[in-house]
Amino acid sequence: MDANFLLPGEDPEKLPEQYIFFVTETDVTGLHQLYVPVERRMGKDWSVPFKDNIHIAYIDSSKADDTPLGKLMHDFRCMHAEDMYYPLLREKVRHYKETDKGVNTMDELMEKYFSEYIKEEREEGKAEGEGNIILNMLKGHEQLKKIISFTGWTADQIRALAEKNGLAVE
């Protein structure tokens, strides 16, 4: 992340403070707290604070309470805009969930995201299926040329897969 804040040769002391929040659905820290800051330390006995201007915290969204952060976590988990505490967030949620324009915008974004995701998943599935076919062909002692012509994979790809699975290429 630091590379986005500094130009080459710039002094790292000029880095701005950064805050990283992991908002989780459950208590992943096991500390039963809404807000859990992470203190990074170094040295043989872990006694030296690591001062890099990066602050990290975990927020358990299931621990909504009456604090401002607890109310925000409540709002994050709300299914209906009218149940939210914070007006700005409530209006944005209402826009994207309850108006034609907002719903259409979200539909377009989700369609774009999921079509790319599905395409990637299909490609991975296809490659995995082809890999299984190649492994079966190798186990059946098929010739490399035949496997290449059948799958379209390169000799190097087939050899790498064979090596990874402890098989010989004939």
N, C-alpha and C positions, 0 to 999 in steps of 0.2 A: 504494500500500500504506500510505503514511503516514496516510491519512485514517482507517484502521481503528484507529490507535493514539492519535490526538489528538482532543480535543473542540474545537469551534470556539473560536478565540481562545487556545488553549493554546500555550505556548512550544515551538517546534520542538526546542529544546535538550533537552526531556524525552523525545524519541523514544528508544525502546529500541534496542539493537543488533539488527540483523537479519542473518541468514545465508541466502543463496540459493545452492543447489547445483544445478547442471545435471549430472545423471548421464546420460552418453551411452553408446551402445553401442560407439562407436569413438572414435578420437583426432581429435576435431573441431578441436582447437587446433593440431595438427601438431607439438606439442612433445615427444611421446613420454613423457609423464609421467602417472602415475595421478591426481595432484592438481595443478591449475593455478589458483592464486589470480589474481584480476583486480584490478589496482591502478588505480583511477580517478584521473586527474590533470586539472588545468585550468590555465589561463593561457596566454599567448602562446607560451611555450616548454615548456609541459606540465610545469613544475617544481613546481607546487603540488598536494600531495595533496588530493583531494576528500574531506573528512571529514564524511560524513553518517550514520555508524554503520551503513552497509550494507556487508556483506562478500559478495562474489560469488566463486564458484569453479566450475571445470569438473572433473568426475571422469570419467575414462575407465574404464568398467566392464570393458573388455577387458584391462586391465592389472592384473588381480588378482595380488597378491604376498603375502608372509607378514606384512605389517603389518596392524594391526586394520582399517584402511580397505580394504586389498586383500582381506582375508578377507570383509568385508562385501560387496564387489563380487562375489566368488566366490559368496557365498550368493544374491545377487540373480539370478545367472545359472543357478543350479542348477535342474535339472528334478525332482529327487527330494529330499525333506526329509532323508533319512538322509545325504545328501552334504554337508550344511551344517555350518558351524563353530559358529554362534551358537545356543544352545539355545532362547532365546525365539522367535527368528525361525523356527527349525526346527519348533517346536511349533505356531506359528500357521499355517505353510504346511501342515504335516501335517493340522491341523484343517480348513482350507479345501479341501484337495485330496484328503484320504483318508478323511474321516468323512462319513457320510450327512448329518448336520446341516450341516456346513460346506459340502459340495458343493451341497446344496439352497440354502443362503444365497447362494452365489456364482452359482448358476444363476439365481436370482430377480433378483439385482443385474445380471447380464449381460443377462438378458432385458429388464429395464426400460431399461437403457442402450441396448441395440441397437434396441429397438423405437422409442425416441425418435429415435435416430440414423437409422434406416431411414425413419421418417416424415419427418424433415427432408430426407433425400436424395430421397425420392419427391417432396416438394413442390418442391424445387429442380429436379428433373428435369422435373416437370410444367410449371413456369414456363418453363424453358428451351425445352421442346418447343413450348409455346404461343407463346413469343417467336419461334421459328423460323417457325411458321405465320404469325404476324402479319407478319414481315419478307417472307415470300413473297407474302402478300396485298398488302402495300404495293408490292412490286416489280411485281405484276400490276395495279397502279393501282385496287385495290378501294376503294370509298367507306368513309369512317370509320364511318358508321352500320352498315354491313354487318359490318365487323371487330368492332365493339362487340357486336353481337347474336350473332355467331358465337363470340366468345371470352369475353365477360363482362368484359373489361378495360375500364377507364375511358378516356375520350378523352385525359386527361392522361398516363396510363401509356403509351398507344399513341404519343402525340406524343413523349414522352421517349425511347422505344425507337427511334422513327424518327430523331430528332435524333442520338442516339448512333451510329446506323449511317449517317448521311448520306442519309436518305431523306425524301421529301416525303410529307405526308399530304393526301389529297384529300378 
